[in-house]
Amino acid sequence: MTTKNYHELLKDRIYIGGADDIHEVMKNEKIDIAFDLRAEAPKEESTYNRLHSPIVDDADQQDESVKKSIDQVVNAYIEGKNVYFHCQGGSNRTGTVAIGTLLALGKAKTIEEAEDMAMTARPKINVKAEMKETLNRIYPNA
């Protein structure tokens, strides 16, 4: 049995992980679109349906890019697409978008609940304080 390095956020529909997991997830799951959250993403053409949706780590006021990434994932999900999203290591930016996605889809009511769900799916998620502040601004009632 092989160990998958990517994880299932929402059963059979949304998968999360790191950049190095892309080929494995594309081979094993029926992914329609992959969102690359890395600011430092490669510029070459990919062999899969990839959308670059960059979030810069440690940048002040990342609200717009975080919200855009969450909205793109949610819209793809609503359209019935199977989604994979990742940053480099799959912990901070991926965790941030996972939390926002769970909130936006109504799967969690609070940021803490969404974070617990995301960490249950992918234990290595570790969202930095500035990203949590961004989520608090985007979801002030969560």
C-alpha positions, 0 to 999 in steps of 0.5 A: 500500500502506498502512502498518499502525501496529498489529502481529501478535504471534501470527499471525492471532490476537493484535495489538498497538498503540496506542489510535489504531489501534483502528479500523484493526485492527477494520476490517482484522482479525477481532478478537473482543475488544480489551483497553484497558490505559490507566488513562485510557481513555475512559468512553463506549460503544464500537462494538466489544467492548472490555474495560477492563483498566487498568494504571497507568504508574509505579505501584509494585507493578502486579503484580495489574493486569498479571497480570490483563491477561495472564490475560485476553488468554491466556484469550481466546486459549485460547477461540479469540478473535482479540485486540487489546490496546493502551495509549495509544502501544503501547510500555510497557504493551502491551509488558509484556502482550505479554511476559507473554502470550508467556511464559504461552502457552509461546512464550518461556522467558525474559523476554528472549526474550519481549521480543525476540519482542515487539520483533520484532513491534513495534519501538517496544516500550519496557518501563520498568524497573518493569514489567520488575520486575513481570514478574520477580515474576510469572514468577520462573523466566523 
